[in-house]
């Protein structure tokens, strides 16, 4: 049996999924509440989420029928409208987390309003670069699910299922395209995986457990570099392919499903993170996009999007989302996060605070 098949077979022996918690267990929420009561550093880190939730109480949802971001320039009206609408994602997550902490009816009502508004309007088109923006909605639902009625749960889960089904159908329609194994597929696996845990539908988990080891094998090299890095000549896209897989692995770990630290033929997420470390730490430098083979990268540069200009220096701060996700698995990255954020707090961001809580698994 080949290494990929053996790895997939081992993972697939896990028990059926069922709708499960992957954002915070009750024990973890209790730990967060205790930190917020007794730790000034934790309160400071959490403050931005609290402010966003408070502001969201007086705002109205702005769902869009289709998320349109992938392949569009920043000045495109469709992308501008999408970015405005996606402001709802941070709001609904913040509201949901505040509800779990405070149990205020008005917070629950507003959070459910956001989710139901999006569930009633938005439809996935099988584009993972667009759909990846929905991650906060999945996480918000995980926090709210216990308090929602059957009809509301059914409506929201039907939305998640439609998005996941469209992703799987798009994957099946074009199995030989690079989008079946580059950063697109990392985002696809994340979204389908979150749908698995949100809905309890085993077909989504089966897809993820089958394709996850194949993604490691096809997107990454034994030295930790990625197809994306070599195709785009950019750490930006390497990080963009690693981050969603870390999000997926964390959700799986919260359910006792150890996707991390899976290794296939010497390829692993840990090695992919390690490949980027010399550049993040400043020991090495990289001029981004100089050798990109993708025409859209040139179009963005020509449109004045400075981050995509050929030769632009990689900014280590761009790695913060990936590092904060990796902290769940390896707390030794904390000093680097603190350095990049210029914050020596044990919780230099709310993301680190939540990861700290979730790492303390009962």
Protein Blocks (a to p, Z undefined) as FASTA:
>chain_A
ZZklmmmmmmmmpccfbjadfkbcfklmmmmmmmmmmmmklmmmmmmmmmmmmmmmmpcc
dddfbdcfehpafklmklmmmmmmmmmmmmmmmmmmmmmmnopaklmmmmmmmmmmmmmm
gccehiaklmmmmmmmmmmmmmmmmmpcfklmmmmmmmmmmmmmmmmmmmmmmmmbmklm
mmmlmmmmmmmmmmmmmnopaklmmmmmmmmmmmmmmmpcfkopafklmmnopaklmmmm
mmmmmmmmmmmmmnopafbacdeehiafklmmmmmmmmmnopaccdehklpcbfklmmmm
mnopaklgghiacdfklmmmmmmmmmmmmmklmmmmmmmnopabfblbfklmmmmmmmmc
ZZ
